[in-house]
């Protein structure tokens, strides 16, 4: 839920080559069911659950990780690699 | 008298500790209803270049790795 401006500054800083997206109105997070609500002193704050989701070329979900297990991207990365291999050998 | 005051202060301190209600409630755990094999819902989000990126832009072209991180890049 960082703003596009904050993301742009960060992308420049570490020189990344994929888009950093912002869900400022939390619409996508709600739709994906990964918006988490915290009640602190009678106020509700909402932010996203950490998640890694791999979606193939046909738009089908191939892998989902949530919470603490999503901190490490390696499993999702290997799913991507396997997917790519499968598609190129077909 | 000083002793008494000290004891009273200590008591009020322990009282404060005992009777302070828990300020934070247990977080409501979000769990996605999406499953492997489901078609991922399309979305349109603003990129760091202020361009709209849709999931459907990649349909038939590329596999997509969505990494949802909260304030991961701002040091916050």
Backbone of each chain as nested JSON, in Angstrom:
{
  "chains": [
    {"id": "A", "residues": [
      {"number": 1, "name": "UNK", "atoms": {"N": [0.82, -1.199, 0.0], "CA": [0.0, 0.0, 0.0], "C": [0.857, 1.254, 0.0]}},
      {"number": 2, "name": "UNK", "atoms": {"N": [2.05, 1.103, -0.558], "CA": [2.881, 2.281, -0.714], "C": [2.346, 3.068, -1.909]}},
      {"number": 3, "name": "UNK", "atoms": {"N": [2.58, 4.36, -1.92], "CA": [2.098, 5.18, -3.028], "C": [2.997, 4.951, -4.244]}},
      {"number": 4, "name": "UNK", "atoms": {"N": [2.476, 5.27, -5.467], "CA": [3.329, 5.128, -6.642], "C": [4.62, 5.929, -6.499]}},
      {"number": 5, "name": "UNK", "atoms": {"N": [4.557, 7.085, -5.887], "CA": [5.75, 7.919, -5.731], "C": [6.794, 7.24, -4.85]}},
      {"number": 6, "name": "UNK", "atoms": {"N": [6.334, 6.652, -3.76], "CA": [7.252, 5.957, -2.858], "C": [7.866, 4.753, -3.569]}},
      {"number": 7, "name": "UNK", "atoms": {"N": [7.036, 4.058, -4.344], "CA": [7.527, 2.907, -5.095], "C": [8.553, 3.312, -6.149]}},
      {"number": 8, "name": "UNK", "atoms": {"N": [8.294, 4.437, -6.823], "CA": [9.209, 4.902, -7.863], "C": [10.564, 5.22, -7.265]}},
      {"number": 9, "name": "UNK", "atoms": {"N": [10.565, 5.866, -6.115], "CA": [11.815, 6.219, -5.442], "C": [12.583, 4.95, -5.083]}},
      {"number": 10, "name": "UNK", "atoms": {"N": [11.847, 3.961, -4.625], "CA": [12.494, 2.721, -4.224], "C": [13.016, 1.956, -5.438]}},
      {"number": 11, "name": "UNK", "atoms": {"N": [12.216, 1.921, -6.511], "CA": [12.609, 1.209, -7.726], "C": [13.914, 1.789, -8.273]}},
      {"number": 12, "name": "UNK", "atoms": {"N": [14.028, 3.109, -8.208], "CA": [15.221, 3.789, -8.69], "C": [16.416, 3.442, -7.801]}},
      {"number": 13, "name": "UNK", "atoms": {"N": [16.149, 3.442, -6.537], "CA": [17.191, 3.192, -5.544], "C": [17.846, 1.822, -5.726]}},
      {"number": 14, "name": "UNK", "atoms": {"N": [17.028, 0.792, -5.93], "CA": [17.622, -0.539, -6.038], "C": [17.604, -1.097, -7.46]}},
      {"number": 15, "name": "UNK", "atoms": {"N": [17.204, -0.243, -8.414], "CA": [17.31, -0.593, -9.814], "C": [16.568, -1.871, -10.181]}},
      {"number": 16, "name": "UNK", "atoms": {"N": [15.295, -1.918, -9.961], "CA": [14.533, -3.112, -10.305], "C": [13.838, -2.947, -11.652]}},
      {"number": 17, "name": "UNK", "atoms": {"N": [13.532, -4.077, -12.278], "CA": [13.009, -4.007, -13.634], "C": [11.614, -4.615, -13.773]}},
      {"number": 18, "name": "UNK", "atoms": {"N": [10.872, -4.669, -12.681], "CA": [9.478, -5.108, -12.776], "C": [8.596, -4.038, -12.148]}},
      {"number": 19, "name": "UNK", "atoms": {"N": [7.311, -3.991, -12.564], "CA": [6.479, -2.923, -12.011], "C": [6.161, -3.121, -10.525]}},
      {"number": 20, "name": "UNK", "atoms": {"N": [6.24, -2.042, -9.778], "CA": [5.803, -2.047, -8.373], "C": [4.418, -1.422, -8.361]}},
      {"number": 21, "name": "UNK", "atoms": {"N": [3.456, -2.166, -7.904], "CA": [2.074, -1.693, -7.971], "C": [1.584, -1.184, -6.621]}},
      {"number": 22, "name": "UNK", "atoms": {"N": [0.672, -0.219, -6.688], "CA": [0.09, 0.328, -5.464], "C": [-1.397, 0.034, -5.431]}},
      {"number": 23, "name": "UNK", "atoms": {"N": [-1.86, -0.442, -4.31], "CA": [-3.306, -0.645, -4.168], "C": [-3.816, 0.345, -3.134]}},
      {"number": 24, "name": "UNK", "atoms": {"N": [-3.849, 1.608, -3.556], "CA": [-4.15, 2.669, -2.605], "C": [-5.573, 2.594, -2.064]}},
      {"number": 25, "name": "UNK", "atoms": {"N": [-6.519, 2.099, -2.868], "CA": [-7.879, 2.002, -2.329], "C": [-8.203, 0.578, -1.84]}},
      {"number": 26, "name": "UNK", "atoms": {"N": [-7.177, -0.251, -1.817], "CA": [-7.258, -1.598, -1.243], "C": [-8.289, -2.493, -1.923]}},
      {"number": 27, "name": "UNK", "atoms": {"N": [-8.663, -2.121, -3.141], "CA": [-9.693, -2.869, -3.855], "C": [-9.22, -4.286, -4.198]}},
      {"number": 28, "name": "UNK", "atoms": {"N": [-8.016, -4.349, -4.748], "CA": [-7.481, -5.654, -5.153], "C": [-7.26, -6.54, -3.929]}},
      {"number": 29, "name": "UNK", "atoms": {"N": [-6.736, -5.938, -2.863], "CA": [-6.477, -6.714, -1.641], "C": [-7.768, -7.303, -1.081]}},
      {"number": 30, "name": "UNK", "atoms": {"N": [-8.845, -6.5, -1.138], "CA": [-10.14, -6.974, -0.651], "C": [-10.632, -8.129, -1.509]}},
      {"number": 31, "name": "UNK", "atoms": {"N": [-10.504, -7.933, -2.823], "CA": [-10.972, -8.961, -3.752], "C": [-10.212, -10.271, -3.57]}},
      {"number": 32, "name": "UNK", "atoms": {"N": [-8.941, -10.161, -3.275], "CA": [-8.113, -11.35, -3.081], "C": [-8.216, -11.892, -1.652]}},
      {"number": 33, "name": "UNK", "atoms": {"N": [-8.913, -11.157, -0.802], "CA": [-9.121, -11.62, 0.571], "C": [-7.877, -11.575, 1.429]}},
      {"number": 34, "name": "UNK", "atoms": {"N": [-6.984, -10.648, 1.144], "CA": [-5.754, -10.604, 1.935], "C": [-5.591, -9.274, 2.675]}},
      {"number": 35, "name": "UNK", "atoms": {"N": [-6.706, -8.59, 2.871], "CA": [-6.659, -7.374, 3.679], "C": [-6.958, -7.764, 5.124]}},
      {"number": 36, "name": "UNK", "atoms": {"N": [-6.084, -7.346, 6.005], "CA": [-6.171, -7.766, 7.39], "C": [-6.568, -6.577, 8.246]}},
      {"number": 37, "name": "UNK", "atoms": {"N": [-7.485, -6.762, 9.187], "CA": [-7.892, -5.664, 10.054], "C": [-7.342, -5.824, 11.458]}},
      {"number": 38, "name": "UNK", "atoms": {"N": [-6.789, -4.779, 12.007], "CA": [-6.295, -4.791, 13.382], "C": [-7.086, -3.779, 14.203]}},
      {"number": 39, "name": "UNK", "atoms": {"N": [-7.569, -4.178, 15.359], "CA": [-8.231, -3.236, 16.245], "C": [-7.248, -2.778, 17.305]}},
      {"number": 40, "name": "UNK", "atoms": {"N": [-6.9, -1.534, 17.264], "CA": [-5.989, -0.968, 18.258], "C": [-6.671, 0.24, 18.881]}},
      {"number": 41, "name": "UNK", "atoms": {"N": [-6.912, 0.18, 20.164], "CA": [-7.54, 1.277, 20.903], "C": [-8.779, 1.814, 20.191]}},
      {"number": 42, "name": "UNK", "atoms": {"N": [-9.694, 0.944, 19.92], "CA": [-10.987, 1.273, 19.32], "C": [-10.94, 1.816, 17.896]}},
      {"number": 43, "name": "UNK", "atoms": {"N": [-9.804, 1.705, 17.278], "CA": [-9.726, 2.102, 15.876], "C": [-9.337, 0.855, 15.078]}},
      {"number": 44, "name": "UNK", "atoms": {"N": [-9.891, 0.725, 13.894], "CA": [-9.506, -0.403, 13.053], "C": [-8.55, 0.067, 11.969]}},
      {"number": 45, "name": "UNK", "atoms": {"N": [-7.442, -0.592, 11.891], "CA": [-6.461, -0.289, 10.854], "C": [-6.381, -1.487, 9.932]}},
      {"number": 46, "name": "UNK", "atoms": {"N": [-6.313, -1.205, 8.649], "CA": [-6.253, -2.321, 7.711], "C": [-4.98, -2.278, 6.891]}},
      {"number": 47, "name": "UNK", "atoms": {"N": [-4.314, -3.377, 6.829], "CA": [-3.215, -3.489, 5.884], "C": [-3.129, -4.908, 5.366]}},
      {"number": 48, "name": "UNK", "atoms": {"N": [-2.275, -5.088, 4.36], "CA": [-2.275, -6.365, 3.651], "C": [-1.516, -7.446, 4.397]}},
      {"number": 49, "name": "UNK", "atoms": {"N": [-2.025, -8.62, 4.219], "CA": [-1.326, -9.818, 4.645], "C": [-0.21, -10.043, 3.628]}},
      {"number": 50, "name": "UNK", "atoms": {"N": [0.937, -10.487, 4.107], "CA": [1.981, -10.82, 3.141], "C": [1.553, -12.031, 2.322]}},
      {"number": 51, "name": "UNK", "atoms": {"N": [1.785, -11.987, 1.04], "CA": [1.401, -13.136, 0.215], "C": [2.247, -13.207, -1.051]}},
      {"number": 52, "name": "UNK", "atoms": {"N": [2.478, -14.413, -1.509], "CA": [3.104, -14.658, -2.809], "C": [2.12, -15.479, -3.626]}},
      {"number": 53, "name": "UNK", "atoms": {"N": [1.788, -15.0, -4.789], "CA": [0.837, -15.719, -5.637], "C": [1.445, -15.846, -7.035]}},
      {"number": 54, "name": "UNK", "atoms": {"N": [1.453, -17.073, -7.543], "CA": [1.951, -17.278, -8.904], "C": [0.758, -17.58, -9.814]}},
      {"number": 55, "name": "UNK", "atoms": {"N": [0.668, -16.809, -10.883], "CA": [-0.447, -16.945, -11.833], "C": [0.156, -17.268, -13.204]}},
      {"number": 56, "name": "UNK", "atoms": {"N": [-0.338, -18.318, -13.845], "CA": [0.249, -18.691, -15.137], "C": [-0.309, -17.83, -16.272]}},
      {"number": 57, "name": "UNK", "atoms": {"N": [0.201, -18.095, -17.475], "CA": [-0.193, -17.292, -18.642], "C": [-1.689, -17.291, -18.9]}},
      {"number": 58, "name": "UNK", "atoms": {"N": [-2.358, -18.362, -18.473], "CA": [-3.804, -18.444, -18.704], "C": [-4.613, -17.796, -17.591]}},
      {"number": 59, "name": "UNK", "atoms": {"N": [-3.924, -17.173, -16.659], "CA": [-4.619, -16.498, -15.565], "C": [-5.018, -17.43, -14.435]}},
      {"number": 60, "name": "UNK", "atoms": {"N": [-4.479, -18.652, -14.47], "CA": [-4.835, -19.63, -13.441], "C": [-3.79, -19.614, -12.316]}},
      {"number": 61, "name": "UNK", "atoms": {"N": [-4.281, -19.612, -11.073], "CA": [-3.392, -19.581, -9.915], "C": [-2.659, -20.924, -9.776]}},
      {"number": 62, "name": "UNK", "atoms": {"N": [-1.35, -20.857, -9.684], "CA": [-0.54, -22.075, -9.57], "C": [0.058, -22.246, -8.185]}},
      {"number": 63, "name": "UNK", "atoms": {"N": [0.099, -21.163, -7.434], "CA": [0.752, -21.243, -6.128], "C": [0.278, -20.092, -5.252]}},
      {"number": 64, "name": "UNK", "atoms": {"N": [-0.008, -20.411, -3.977], "CA": [-0.38, -19.368, -3.01], "C": [0.367, -19.604, -1.705]}},
      {"number": 65, "name": "UNK", "atoms": {"N": [0.957, -18.571, -1.188], "CA": [1.56, -18.607, 0.144], "C": [1.086, -17.375, 0.884]}},
      {"number": 66, "name": "UNK", "atoms": {"N": [0.79, -17.523, 2.157], "CA": [0.316, -16.374, 2.933], "C": [1.059, -16.27, 4.25]}},
      {"number": 67, "name": "UNK", "atoms": {"N": [1.064, -15.087, 4.788], "CA": [1.624, -14.875, 6.123], "C": [3.128, -15.11, 6.167]}},
      {"number": 68, "name": "UNK", "atoms": {"N": [3.58, -15.72, 7.254], "CA": [5.016, -15.872, 7.491], "C": [5.721, -16.659, 6.387]}},
      {"number": 69, "name": "UNK", "atoms": {"N": [5.016, -17.658, 5.825], "CA": [5.67, -18.465, 4.802], "C": [5.91, -17.665, 3.525]}},
      {"number": 70, "name": "UNK", "atoms": {"N": [5.193, -16.555, 3.38], "CA": [5.346, -15.745, 2.173], "C": [6.517, -14.775, 2.26]}},
      {"number": 71, "name": "UNK", "atoms": {"N": [7.188, -14.763, 3.401], "CA": [8.329, -13.863, 3.549], "C": [9.477, -14.334, 2.656]}},
      {"number": 72, "name": "UNK", "atoms": {"N": [9.601, -15.647, 2.533], "CA": [10.648, -16.217, 1.686], "C": [10.086, -16.454, 0.277]}},
      {"number": 73, "name": "UNK", "atoms": {"N": [10.609, -15.77, -0.73], "CA": [10.043, -15.888, -2.074], "C": [10.554, -17.101, -2.855]}},
      {"number": 74, "name": "UNK", "atoms": {"N": [11.463, -17.878, -2.27], "CA": [12.127, -18.932, -3.044], "C": [11.196, -20.012, -3.572]}},
      {"number": 75, "name": "UNK", "atoms": {"N": [10.213, -20.426, -2.757], "CA": [9.285, -21.468, -3.217], "C": [8.511, -20.97, -4.435]}},
      {"number": 76, "name": "UNK", "atoms": {"N": [7.993, -19.756, -4.335], "CA": [7.222, -19.185, -5.438], "C": [8.109, -19.006, -6.668]}},
      {"number": 77, "name": "UNK", "atoms": {"N": [9.368, -18.641, -6.44], "CA": [10.303, -18.467, -7.552], "C": [10.512, -19.786, -8.279]}},
      {"number": 78, "name": "UNK", "atoms": {"N": [10.655, -20.879, -7.501], "CA": [10.886, -22.167, -8.152], "C": [9.63, -22.649, -8.878]}},
      {"number": 79, "name": "UNK", "atoms": {"N": [8.459, -22.281, -8.369], "CA": [7.215, -22.594, -9.08], "C": [7.227, -21.903, -10.444]}},
      {"number": 80, "name": "UNK", "atoms": {"N": [7.662, -20.639, -10.438], "CA": [7.764, -19.862, -11.682], "C": [8.719, -20.525, -12.67]}},
      {"number": 81, "name": "UNK", "atoms": {"N": [9.872, -20.927, -12.152], "CA": [10.886, -21.543, -13.017], "C": [10.361, -22.842, -13.621]}},
      {"number": 82, "name": "UNK", "atoms": {"N": [9.739, -23.678, -12.783], "CA": [9.182, -24.948, -13.267], "C": [8.114, -24.706, -14.332]}},
      {"number": 83, "name": "UNK", "atoms": {"N": [7.29, -23.711, -14.072], "CA": [6.204, -23.359, -14.983], "C": [6.773, -22.959, -16.342]}},
      {"number": 84, "name": "UNK", "atoms": {"N": [7.803, -22.133, -16.273], "CA": [8.447, -21.644, -17.488], "C": [9.057, -22.802, -18.267]}},
      {"number": 85, "name": "UNK", "atoms": {"N": [9.711, -23.72, -17.544], "CA": [10.342, -24.887, -18.181], "C": [9.286, -25.732, -18.877]}},
      {"number": 86, "name": "UNK", "atoms": {"N": [8.19, -25.977, -18.147], "CA": [7.105, -26.808, -18.686], "C": [6.564, -26.191, -19.974]}},
      {"number": 87, "name": "UNK", "atoms": {"N": [6.377, -24.893, -19.949], "CA": [5.787, -24.208, -21.099], "C": [6.717, -24.188, -22.302]}},
      {"number": 88, "name": "UNK", "atoms": {"N": [8.022, -24.103, -22.03], "CA": [8.95, -24.006, -23.155], "C": [9.267, -25.373, -23.755]}},
      {"number": 89, "name": "UNK", "atoms": {"N": [9.073, -26.457, -22.974], "CA": [9.375, -27.781, -23.507], "C": [8.164, -28.389, -24.217]}},
      {"number": 90, "name": "UNK", "atoms": {"N": [7.018, -27.761, -24.069], "CA": [5.8, -28.284, -24.693], "C": [5.883, -28.264, -26.213]}}
    ]},
    {"id": "B", "residues": [
      {"number": 1, "name": "UNK", "atoms": {"N": [6.418, 8.068, 57.284], "CA": [5.49, 8.663, 56.316], "C": [6.003, 8.463, 54.897]}},
      {"number": 2, "name": "UNK", "atoms": {"N": [7.312, 8.628, 54.745], "CA": [7.883, 8.461, 53.422], "C": [7.678, 7.026, 52.926]}},
      {"number": 3, "name": "UNK", "atoms": {"N": [7.832, 6.09, 53.888], "CA": [7.652, 4.673, 53.561], "C": [6.244, 4.411, 53.087]}},
      {"number": 4, "name": "UNK", "atoms": {"N": [5.314, 5.024, 53.788], "CA": [3.912, 4.82, 53.46], "C": [3.592, 5.339, 52.054]}},
      {"number": 5, "name": "UNK", "atoms": {"N": [4.147, 6.492, 51.775], "CA": [3.93, 7.098, 50.468], "C": [4.499, 6.209, 49.367]}},
      {"number": 6, "name": "UNK", "atoms": {"N": [5.705, 5.687, 49.648], "CA": [6.351, 4.815, 48.667], "C": [5.502, 3.575, 48.424]}},
      {"number": 7, "name": "UNK", "atoms": {"N": [4.971, 3.021, 49.516], "CA": [4.132, 1.827, 49.4], "C": [2.878, 2.136, 48.599]}},
      {"number": 8, "name": "UNK", "atoms": {"N": [2.322, 3.315, 48.852], "CA": [1.108, 3.722, 48.154], "C": [1.364, 3.885, 46.653]}},
      {"number": 9, "name": "UNK", "atoms": {"N": [2.501, 4.488, 46.371], "CA": [2.863, 4.693, 44.967], "C": [3.032, 3.363, 44.251]}},
      {"number": 10, "name": "UNK", "atoms": {"N": [3.701, 2.46, 44.966], "CA": [3.931, 1.145, 44.401], "C": [2.604, 0.443, 44.136]}},
      {"number": 11, "name": "UNK", "atoms": {"N": [1.695, 0.594, 45.112], "CA": [0.389, -0.026, 44.993], "C": [-0.381, 0.539, 43.796]}},
      {"number": 12, "name": "UNK", "atoms": {"N": [-0.323, 1.868, 43.7], "CA": [-1.077, 2.462, 42.6], "C": [-0.467, 2.048, 41.253]}},
      {"number": 13, "name": "UNK", "atoms": {"N": [0.829, 1.844, 41.274], "CA": [1.492, 1.411, 40.051], "C": [1.04, -0.002, 39.674]}},
      {"number": 14, "name": "UNK", "atoms": {"N": [1.03, -0.877, 40.687], "CA": [0.616, -2.245, 40.382], "C": [-0.856, -2.277, 39.995]}},
      {"number": 15, "name": "UNK", "atoms": {"N": [-1.653, -1.416, 40.64], "CA": [-3.064, -1.323, 40.272], "C": [-3.218, -0.929, 38.816]}},
      {"number": 16, "name": "UNK", "atoms": {"N": [-2.417, 0.07, 38.449], "CA": [-2.496, 0.554, 37.075], "C": [-2.14, -0.582, 36.12]}},
      {"number": 17, "name": "UNK", "atoms": {"N": [-1.152, -1.355, 36.505], "CA": [-0.734, -2.444, 35.623], "C": [-1.795, -3.53, 35.533]}},
      {"number": 18, "name": "UNK", "atoms": {"N": [-2.4, -3.805, 36.695], "CA": [-3.388, -4.883, 36.713], "C": [-4.682, -4.507, 36.001]}},
      {"number": 19, "name": "UNK", "atoms": {"N": [-5.077, -3.254, 36.187], "CA": [-6.407, -2.898, 35.688], "C": [-6.424, -2.267, 34.299]}},
      {"number": 20, "name": "UNK", "atoms": {"N": [-5.23, -2.051, 33.729], "CA": [-5.222, -1.524, 32.371], "C": [-5.772, -2.591, 31.434]}},
      {"number": 21, "name": "UNK", "atoms": {"N": [-6.848, -2.275, 30.752], "CA": [-7.375, -3.292, 29.827], "C": [-6.423, -3.518, 28.66]}},
      {"number": 22, "name": "UNK", "atoms": {"N": [-6.468, -4.666, 28.109], "CA": [-5.612, -4.967, 26.966], "C": [-5.909, -3.973, 25.851]}},
      {"number": 23, "name": "UNK", "atoms": {"N": [-4.883, -3.301, 25.389], "CA": [-5.093, -2.25, 24.388], "C": [-5.256, -2.839, 22.992]}},
      {"number": 24, "name": "UNK", "atoms": {"N": [-4.599, -3.925, 22.766], "CA": [-4.694, -4.491, 21.426], "C": [-5.508, -5.773, 21.449]}},
      {"number": 25, "name": "UNK", "atoms": {"N": [-6.389, -5.869, 20.508], "CA": [-7.143, -7.107, 20.389], "C": [-6.423, -8.016, 19.409]}},
      {"number": 26, "name": "UNK", "atoms": {"N": [-6.812, -9.243, 19.45], "CA": [-6.208, -10.192, 18.512], "C": [-6.521, -9.772, 17.083]}},
      {"number": 27, "name": "UNK", "atoms": {"N": [-5.513, -9.78, 16.214], "CA": [-5.805, -9.39, 14.841], "C": [-6.737, -10.386, 14.167]}},
      {"number": 28, "name": "UNK", "atoms": {"N": [-7.582, -9.83, 13.33], "CA": [-8.488, -10.682, 12.567], "C": [-7.651, -11.242, 11.415]}},
      {"number": 29, "name": "UNK", "atoms": {"N": [-7.516, -12.533, 11.384], "CA": [-6.613, -13.116, 10.395], "C": [-7.301, -13.229, 9.04]}},
      {"number": 30, "name": "UNK", "atoms": {"N": [-6.691, -12.57, 8.069], "CA": [-7.238, -12.632, 6.724], "C": [-6.748, -13.908, 6.068]}},
      {"number": 31, "name": "UNK", "atoms": {"N": [-7.654, -14.564, 5.421], "CA": [-7.264, -15.783, 4.721], "C": [-7.916, -15.7, 3.359]}},
      {"number": 32, "name": "UNK", "atoms": {"N": [-7.107, -15.832, 2.35], "CA": [-7.677, -15.708, 1.022], "C": [-8.59, -16.891, 0.717]}},
      {"number": 33, "name": "UNK", "atoms": {"N": [-9.639, -16.601, -0.026], "CA": [-10.564, -17.675, -0.401], "C": [-10.136, -18.294, -1.725]}},
      {"number": 34, "name": "UNK", "atoms": {"N": [-9.078, -17.717, -2.292], "CA": [-8.608, -18.231, -3.579], "C": [-7.848, -19.537, -3.401]}},
      {"number": 35, "name": "UNK", "atoms": {"N": [-7.952, -20.383, -4.387], "CA": [-7.264, -21.68, -4.325], "C": [-6.434, -21.884, -5.598]}},
      {"number": 36, "name": "UNK", "atoms": {"N": [-5.459, -22.784, -5.477], "CA": [-4.691, -23.163, -6.656], "C": [-5.663, -23.779, -7.657]}},
      {"number": 37, "name": "UNK", "atoms": {"N": [-5.571, -23.348, -8.904], "CA": [-6.484, -23.852, -9.93], "C": [-7.596, -22.86, -10.251]}},
      {"number": 38, "name": "UNK", "atoms": {"N": [-7.818, -21.893, -9.353], "CA": [-8.815, -20.848, -9.613], "C": [-8.262, -19.864, -10.646]}},
      {"number": 39, "name": "UNK", "atoms": {"N": [-9.172, -19.226, -11.358], "CA": [-8.748, -18.135, -12.228], "C": [-8.578, -16.909, -11.343]}},
      {"number": 40, "name": "UNK", "atoms": {"N": [-7.413, -16.277, -11.415], "CA": [-7.133, -15.118, -10.562], "C": [-8.007, -13.945, -10.973]}},
      {"number": 41, "name": "UNK", "atoms": {"N": [-8.664, -13.298, -10.017], "CA": [-9.48, -12.122, -10.373], "C": [-8.612, -11.032, -11.007]}},
      {"number": 42, "name": "UNK", "atoms": {"N": [-9.128, -10.407, -12.034], "CA": [-8.361, -9.351, -12.704], "C": [-8.281, -8.128, -11.786]}},
      {"number": 43, "name": "UNK", "atoms": {"N": [-7.232, -7.37, -11.951], "CA": [-7.119, -6.118, -11.199], "C": [-6.423, -5.093, -12.073]}},
      {"number": 44, "name": "UNK", "atoms": {"N": [-6.611, -3.838, -11.769], "CA": [-5.921, -2.744, -12.443], "C": [-5.324, -1.87, -11.353]}},
      {"number": 45, "name": "UNK", "atoms": {"N": [-3.997, -1.796, -11.325], "CA": [-3.327, -1.027, -10.27], "C": [-2.317, -0.059, -10.873]}},
      {"number": 46, "name": "UNK", "atoms": {"N": [-2.052, 1.015, -10.15], "CA": [-1.076, 2.008, -10.602], "C": [0.343, 1.53, -10.314]}},
      {"number": 47, "name": "UNK", "atoms": {"N": [1.178, 1.599, -11.336], "CA": [2.571, 1.203, -11.146], "C": [3.381, 2.386, -10.635]}},
      {"number": 48, "name": "UNK", "atoms": {"N": [4.653, 2.122, -10.358], "CA": [5.536, 3.201, -9.921], "C": [5.769, 4.223, -11.033]}},
      {"number": 49, "name": "UNK", "atoms": {"N": [5.37, 3.884, -12.278], "CA": [5.472, 4.839, -13.391], "C": [4.139, 5.56, -13.616]}},
      {"number": 50, "name": "UNK", "atoms": {"N": [3.215, 5.416, -12.703], "CA": [1.873, 6.004, -12.777], "C": [1.1, 5.487, -13.987]}},
      {"number": 51, "name": "UNK", "atoms": {"N": [1.389, 4.26, -14.385], "CA": [0.644, 3.642, -15.483], "C": [-0.217, 2.543, -14.897]}},
      {"number": 52, "name": "UNK", "atoms": {"N": [-1.395, 2.345, -15.489], "CA": [-2.258, 1.281, -15.004], "C": [-1.765, -0.065, -15.517]}},
      {"number": 53, "name": "UNK", "atoms": {"N": [-1.542, -0.985, -14.61], "CA": [-1.118, -2.335, -14.974], "C": [-2.26, -3.278, -14.62]}},
      {"number": 54, "name": "UNK", "atoms": {"N": [-2.699, -4.034, -15.62], "CA": [-3.769, -4.998, -15.369], "C": [-3.205, -6.402, -15.384]}},
      {"number": 55, "name": "UNK", "atoms": {"N": [-3.795, -7.257, -14.592], "CA": [-3.376, -8.659, -14.623], "C": [-3.638, -9.219, -16.02]}},
      {"number": 56, "name": "UNK", "atoms": {"N": [-4.767, -8.807, -16.612], "CA": [-5.139, -9.338, -17.93], "C": [-4.182, -8.902, -19.041]}},
      {"number": 57, "name": "UNK", "atoms": {"N": [-3.344, -7.865, -18.781], "CA": [-2.329, -7.457, -19.76], "C": [-1.361, -8.601, -20.049]}},
      {"number": 58, "name": "UNK", "atoms": {"N": [-1.205, -9.484, -19.055], "CA": [-0.203, -10.544, -19.165], "C": [-0.794, -11.854, -19.665]}},
      {"number": 59, "name": "UNK", "atoms": {"N": [-2.121, -11.877, -19.801], "CA": [-2.813, -13.095, -20.223], "C": [-2.261, -13.556, -21.578]}},
      {"number": 60, "name": "UNK", "atoms": {"N": [-1.842, -14.813, -21.654], "CA": [-1.318, -15.367, -22.903], "C": [0.109, -14.946, -23.22]}},
      {"number": 61, "name": "UNK", "atoms": {"N": [0.67, -14.096, -22.342], "CA": [2.024, -13.609, -22.63], "C": [3.038, -14.053, -21.593]}},
      {"number": 62, "name": "UNK", "atoms": {"N": [2.729, -13.793, -20.347], "CA": [3.716, -14.047, -19.306], "C": [3.08, -14.662, -18.074]}},
      {"number": 63, "name": "UNK", "atoms": {"N": [3.878, -15.449, -17.341], "CA": [3.453, -15.882, -16.005], "C": [3.651, -14.702, -15.069]}},
      {"number": 64, "name": "UNK", "atoms": {"N": [2.846, -14.626, -14.045], "CA": [2.908, -13.477, -13.135], "C": [3.225, -13.953, -11.715]}},
      {"number": 65, "name": "UNK", "atoms": {"N": [4.17, -13.308, -11.102], "CA": [4.503, -13.574, -9.705], "C": [4.065, -12.34, -8.919]}},
      {"number": 66, "name": "UNK", "atoms": {"N": [2.992, -12.483, -8.151], "CA": [2.528, -11.371, -7.321], "C": [3.143, -11.514, -5.937]}},
      {"number": 67, "name": "UNK", "atoms": {"N": [3.887, -10.542, -5.527], "CA": [4.43, -10.552, -4.167], "C": [3.786, -9.393, -3.424]}},
      {"number": 68, "name": "UNK", "atoms": {"N": [2.961, -9.707, -2.461], "CA": [2.273, -8.648, -1.718], "C": [3.041, -8.367, -0.435]}},
      {"number": 69, "name": "UNK", "atoms": {"N": [3.642, -7.204, -0.391], "CA": [4.468, -6.795, 0.733], "C": [3.88, -5.526, 1.317]}},
      {"number": 70, "name": "UNK", "atoms": {"N": [3.903, -5.443, 2.608], "CA": [3.358, -4.254, 3.256], "C": [4.493, -3.329, 3.671]}},
      {"number": 71, "name": "UNK", "atoms": {"N": [4.484, -2.15, 3.115], "CA": [5.485, -1.136, 3.47], "C": [6.898, -1.699, 3.498]}},
      {"number": 72, "name": "UNK", "atoms": {"N": [7.148, -2.666, 2.6], "CA": [8.442, -3.341, 2.638], "C": [9.552, -2.461, 2.112]}},
      {"number": 73, "name": "UNK", "atoms": {"N": [9.177, -1.488, 1.298], "CA": [10.21, -0.731, 0.613], "C": [10.421, 0.659, 1.188]}},
      {"number": 74, "name": "UNK", "atoms": {"N": [9.744, 0.953, 2.265], "CA": [9.848, 2.313, 2.764], "C": [10.575, 2.388, 4.103]}},
      {"number": 75, "name": "UNK", "atoms": {"N": [10.986, 1.234, 4.574], "CA": [11.637, 1.203, 5.879], "C": [10.646, 1.405, 7.007]}},
      {"number": 76, "name": "UNK", "atoms": {"N": [9.349, 1.414, 6.658], "CA": [8.324, 1.67, 7.666], "C": [7.775, 0.407, 8.273]}}
    ]}
  ]
}
